Amino acid sequence: MPKANPSPAKAQAEQALPPSYEEAVQELEALLAKLESGQLPLDQLLHHYQRGASLLAYCRERLAAIETQISVLDEGALKPWDGA
């Protein structure tokens, strides 16, 4: 059975993620500004929403991975950061 082609909006939302957390956050902020403007046509609104959801999931995964690494480095006991 042939595989259905994803919609153009979904295919674009699944495009490669940025190489860093910081770049993903910047793109997510830009998408949010466009979404909040209320000026996007419906098809672009859907595309931006899907891309934003992908970026948000990526950022959450990166944060969770870093928290795990810090926990391991601190031998399972997270230490308060004093900012110094």
Backbone as CSV, one residue per row, in Angstrom:
resi,resn,N_x,N_y,N_z,CA_x,CA_y,CA_z,C_x,C_y,C_z
1,MET,0.851,-1.180,0.000,0.000,0.000,0.000,0.892,1.237,0.000
2,PRO,0.689,2.169,-0.926,1.545,3.364,-0.992,1.353,4.244,0.231
3,LYS,2.460,4.831,0.642,2.433,5.729,1.799,1.868,7.081,1.372
4,ALA,0.953,7.601,2.170,0.360,8.901,1.858,1.395,10.001,2.043
5,ASN,1.389,10.940,1.132,2.288,12.082,1.262,1.772,13.002,2.348
6,PRO,2.671,13.488,3.217,2.216,14.427,4.241,1.793,15.736,3.602
7,SER,0.929,16.459,4.287,0.508,17.754,3.771,1.716,18.678,3.711
8,PRO,1.696,19.678,2.824,2.829,20.607,2.735,3.127,21.285,4.074
9,ALA,2.085,21.630,4.814,2.311,22.293,6.107,3.028,21.360,7.073
10,LYS,2.607,20.090,7.097,3.245,19.131,8.005,4.675,18.854,7.575
11,ALA,4.906,18.722,6.283,6.252,18.460,5.784,7.191,19.605,6.150
12,GLN,6.725,20.847,6.024,7.567,21.987,6.377,7.796,22.053,7.878
13,ALA,6.799,21.692,8.673,6.951,21.730,10.127,7.978,20.711,10.590
14,GLU,8.129,19.618,9.824,9.062,18.570,10.193,10.449,18.801,9.605
15,GLN,10.695,19.982,9.057,12.001,20.280,8.500,13.054,20.176,9.602
16,ALA,14.288,20.166,9.195,15.383,19.999,10.140,15.299,21.015,11.272
17,LEU,15.582,20.523,12.466,15.577,21.408,13.631,16.882,22.197,13.660
18,PRO,16.866,23.365,14.282,18.088,24.164,14.379,19.185,23.379,15.110
19,PRO,20.438,23.729,14.840,21.547,22.995,15.455,21.729,23.264,16.953
20,SER,21.102,24.297,17.472,21.291,24.590,18.897,19.969,24.990,19.550
21,TYR,19.951,24.842,20.855,18.792,25.234,21.649,18.499,26.720,21.458
22,GLU,19.549,27.530,21.491,19.382,28.985,21.367,18.750,29.377,20.032
23,GLU,19.172,28.724,18.959,18.597,29.025,17.648,17.140,28.569,17.575
24,ALA,16.833,27.462,18.225,15.447,26.986,18.258,14.568,27.976,19.014
25,VAL,15.063,28.511,20.110,14.298,29.485,20.891,14.079,30.753,20.068
26,GLN,15.102,31.207,19.358,14.958,32.403,18.522,13.898,32.185,17.440
27,GLU,13.932,31.031,16.792,12.944,30.749,15.755,11.549,30.649,16.367
28,LEU,11.461,30.025,17.535,10.176,29.898,18.219,9.611,31.265,18.580
29,GLU,10.447,32.175,19.046,9.998,33.529,19.375,9.504,34.269,18.136
30,ALA,10.205,34.088,17.009,9.784,34.738,15.762,8.439,34.178,15.294
31,LEU,8.272,32.857,15.396,6.999,32.242,15.020,5.869,32.739,15.911
32,LEU,6.127,32.851,17.186,5.117,33.319,18.126,4.674,34.736,17.784
33,ALA,5.623,35.592,17.436,5.273,36.961,17.064,4.371,36.969,15.831
34,LYS,4.676,36.110,14.845,3.843,36.033,13.644,2.442,35.521,13.988
35,LEU,2.389,34.487,14.843,1.092,33.932,15.227,0.249,34.959,15.976
36,GLU,0.879,35.701,16.869,0.156,36.685,17.673,-0.272,37.905,16.864
37,SER,0.341,38.117,15.703,0.000,39.285,14.898,-1.419,39.198,14.350
38,GLY,-1.921,37.981,14.177,-3.259,37.801,13.635,-3.359,38.106,12.154
39,GLN,-2.241,38.232,11.478,-2.231,38.621,10.066,-1.914,37.471,9.116
40,LEU,-1.797,36.248,9.625,-1.420,35.125,8.773,-2.639,34.472,8.135
41,PRO,-2.523,34.080,6.869,-3.588,33.286,6.259,-3.675,31.929,6.980
42,LEU,-4.793,31.272,6.882,-5.052,30.048,7.623,-4.006,28.967,7.368
43,ASP,-3.613,28.747,6.115,-2.643,27.696,5.836,-1.276,28.005,6.454
44,GLN,-0.878,29.268,6.448,0.384,29.644,7.088,0.272,29.557,8.606
45,LEU,-0.889,29.868,9.129,-1.121,29.762,10.567,-0.900,28.322,11.020
46,LEU,-1.457,27.385,10.283,-1.291,25.973,10.610,0.170,25.555,10.520
47,HIS,0.842,25.967,9.459,2.260,25.634,9.292,3.089,26.174,10.456
48,HIS,2.895,27.434,10.804,3.667,28.040,11.894,3.356,27.366,13.231
49,TYR,2.106,27.018,13.441,1.732,26.330,14.679,2.435,24.969,14.762
50,GLN,2.421,24.219,13.659,3.068,22.906,13.657,4.577,23.029,13.846
51,ARG,5.183,23.996,13.188,6.630,24.206,13.348,6.947,24.600,14.785
52,GLY,6.124,25.474,15.346,6.324,25.883,16.732,6.212,24.712,17.690
53,ALA,5.260,23.832,17.452,5.104,22.648,18.305,6.343,21.764,18.213
54,SER,6.909,21.611,17.016,8.133,20.821,16.843,9.306,21.464,17.580
55,LEU,9.429,22.775,17.442,10.518,23.483,18.121,10.374,23.410,19.635
56,LEU,9.150,23.548,20.127,8.908,23.480,21.567,9.276,22.103,22.107
57,ALA,8.893,21.051,21.398,9.246,19.690,21.827,10.764,19.514,21.846
58,TYR,11.439,20.029,20.821,12.896,19.949,20.750,13.539,20.665,21.940
59,CYS,13.069,21.869,22.246,13.629,22.641,23.364,13.409,21.919,24.690
60,ARG,12.223,21.380,24.876,11.937,20.642,26.115,12.829,19.414,26.256
61,GLU,13.043,18.699,25.144,13.916,17.529,25.172,15.345,17.923,25.513
62,ARG,15.830,19.020,24.925,17.200,19.475,25.216,17.348,19.867,26.680
63,LEU,16.364,20.589,27.217,16.420,20.978,28.623,16.412,19.758,29.530
64,ALA,15.583,18.791,29.228,15.519,17.576,30.044,16.847,16.823,29.995
65,ALA,17.468,16.767,28.814,18.751,16.083,28.676,19.833,16.782,29.498
66,ILE,19.841,18.095,29.475,20.832,18.851,30.251,20.597,18.655,31.751
67,GLU,19.336,18.693,32.176,19.030,18.465,33.591,19.513,17.092,34.031
68,THR,19.341,16.092,33.184,19.799,14.742,33.504,21.312,14.706,33.631
69,GLN,21.998,15.358,32.709,23.458,15.390,32.763,23.945,16.085,34.020
70,ILE,23.313,17.187,34.393,23.702,17.906,35.612,23.462,17.029,36.833
71,SER,22.339,16.346,36.858,22.016,15.458,37.966,23.070,14.370,38.115
72,VAL,23.493,13.788,36.995,24.521,12.754,37.032,25.839,13.343,37.525
73,LEU,26.193,14.519,37.028,27.447,15.154,37.442,27.454,15.482,38.930
74,ASP,26.305,15.821,39.461,26.200,16.143,40.880,25.874,14.908,41.721
75,GLU,26.081,13.732,41.145,25.850,12.450,41.816,24.427,12.327,42.336
76,GLY,23.483,12.785,41.525,22.074,12.609,41.843,21.499,13.648,42.767
77,ALA,22.296,14.544,43.291,21.782,15.581,44.190,21.990,16.939,43.539
78,LEU,20.917,17.522,43.046,21.032,18.841,42.455,21.405,19.854,43.522
79,LYS,22.402,20.659,43.219,22.873,21.663,44.163,22.312,23.022,43.779
80,PRO,21.909,23.816,44.751,21.425,25.162,44.410,22.548,25.973,43.785
81,TRP,22.182,26.742,42.778,23.154,27.589,42.105,23.133,28.955,42.746
82,ASP,24.275,29.428,43.207,24.318,30.727,43.871,24.611,31.862,42.913
83,GLY,24.809,31.552,41.630,25.023,32.594,40.622,26.425,33.145,40.611
84,ALA,27.304,32.643,41.444,28.696,33.146,41.490,29.613,32.287,40.691
